[in-house]
Structure formats: C-alpha cells, structure tokens
Amino acid sequence: MRFRIQHTTWPRPALILSDTPQPNCPDCHGEGGHNHDYGDHIGEYAGTEWEPCHCWDETRRWTVLPLPRLPRPRQTSTDPWGGDEPPF
C-alpha cells in the first residue's frame, strides 16, 4: 500500500489519507483502472464506465484532520449582477 494525503469537501471538509495505485502495475500503468466507453442499442455513445484495477482499493481512506467550514460572505444586495444604483 502507498498512501497520500488529499483534501476532500464531501461530506465535510477534511484531510484524508488514501491508498494510491501502484506506479509500476502492468495492468493499469499507475492510473488505477480503465475507462470503457459504451453505446446504446443503435451504437451511439451513451457513457463511460470506470473499472478499477486490482493494485489498489479506492474505498480505503481515513479522515486525518476534519477542517472547519468557513462562513460564506454575506451579500449586500439580492442581485449579484446589480450595482448600487436604484432601479428605474
């Protein structure tokens, strides 16, 4: 296992310790998995699926440090694009 520290914002801001794909993996070459494009019944593009590699576990993560939520700045006007002038 190789660990790295990451910043996450969901479900709350925190620093987490997570597993990292093996850089010398012969299957994924350190990317952690493969993308597979797929189509619908007439052959049109319908999306992309992610298939994780066996060299790491993307669900292995631990919260190291929960971070406080910063207060949002208060808006002085209700219209973010409006100026300080009164409407006509």
Buried (B, 14 or more C-beta within 10 A) or exposed (E): EEEEEEEBEEEEBBEBBBBBBBEEBEEBEEEBBEEEEEEEEEEEEEEEEEEBBEBBEEEEBEEEEEEEEEEEEEEEEEEEEEEEEEEE
